[in-house]
Amino acid sequence: MAENKTQPTDRPVSEFLDAVDHPVRRADGWALHDLMHDVTGQPAVMWGPSMVGFGRYHYRYASGREGDALAVGFSPRKTNLALYGLTIAPGAEELLATLGPHKRGAACLYVTKLSAVDTDVLSELVRIGHHHMTTVEHTP
């Protein structure tokens, strides 16, 4: 069975974040790093070449395929900040309604800049997202 393409790496998170070209995206990346570390109590780990994750969870598909993924995390992309693990926990919908400007993908939350969203709401999304991803059995 094929392994998940996105695996944790040994690359230092600081090396990755310091190399982000756009100064606002770099600063937002460091701010997200600190926020997610403070809320989860977990160290930051690079997952693949561009995702910073905090904690992990195990998933198992009905087909029998299984693996591990980051519990919550982010990627400072050129056009936005992609945030992972924050949209499916119970209570997330209500919080997302008060977050501020954002877009949603299948499993991601996209924010153009951190200063445009309510960081208290974001912290709560991280808290409930991390708790949900690390305490509930996941069978997508």
N, C-alpha and C positions, 0 to 999 in steps of 0.2 A: 504494500500500500504506500502511496506517495506521501512524503512528509510535507507538512505545512511549509510554504516557501519563506514565510516571515518567522525567523528564529531569533532568540536573543544572541547578542554578539558580545565580544570583549572590548569593542571600541569605546573609548571614553566619551561619555555624554558631553562633557565640557568641550572636547575637541570638535564634536559635531555642532554644538550650539554656537561656539565661537566662530565657526566657518560660515554661518548663515550670512549671505551677502547683504541683504536689506537691513539697515540698522534698526528700524522699528520692529521688523519681524524677529530679529535677533534678540532685542530687548524683551519682546513679548514671549519669546521662547524661554528665556531665563526666568521671567515672571511666572510662566506656567510651570516650569520646573519647580520653583520654590513653592508655589501654591499646592501642586499635586503632592510634593514630598511632605509638606506640612500636614495636609489633610489625611493622606494615607499612611504616613509613617514608613513608607517603603523607599528604598533607594531607587534612583533612576537607572534604567537599563536600556541600552540601544536594542531595538528589535529591527532586524534588517538594516538597510543603509540609512533610513530616514525617520524612524518612529522611536519616540522616547516613551517608555512604558514604566508603570508603577504597579507591581504585583502581577500575578498571573492567574489564569483559571484553566481548567481542563474541560474540553467539550467532547461530545461523542454523538455522531450522526446515526440515524437509524440504519444506514448502510454498513455501519461498523467502523467507519473512518473516525479517528479521534486524534486529538493533539492538544497542545497548549497555546494560549494566546495571551497578550497583555491584558490586564484587567481594565485599567484606564491609561490613557496616554495622549500624546499629541505629535503632530508633525508641522513644523513651521514651513509651509510651502510658499512659493513665489507670490501667489495671489491671495492666500488666506492661511488661517491656522486651522488645521484639521484636528478635531478632538474625538477621541475614541472612548467607548464604554459609558457614555453619559446619557444615552437616550432611551434605554429600555427598562430601567429600574422602576418599580412602583413609585409613583409621585413625580417622575421626571416630566411628564407632559405639563403638569401644573407649573412646575418651575421654569420650563422652557418658555412658557407664555409670558414670564416676567424677566427673562434673561436680557433682552435687548436684541438688536439686529443680528440675525443668524440665518443660516440655511441648513437644511438637513439632507443627507444622502441616505443610502440604505442602512448604514450602521454608524454614520459619522455626523458630527455637528461641525459646521463651518462658520468661522468668525473672521471678519476682515481685520479687525484690530481689537486688542484686549480692552483698550480704553473706552470702547463703545458699549461694552456689556457690564452688567452688574456683577462684580467679582464675588460678592457675598452669595448670590444665587449660583454662580459658577462653582464656588467652593462646596455648596450643598449638593450640586449635581455630581461633583467628584466624589463626595462622601457617600452618597447613596449608590452611585454607580459602582464604586469600588466594593462596597459591602455586598451589593447584589451579585456582581460578577465573581466574587470570591467565596460566597456562601451558598449559592444556589446551583444545583446540578444543571448543566446546560446540554440540551439535546435539540439543536436547531432543526 
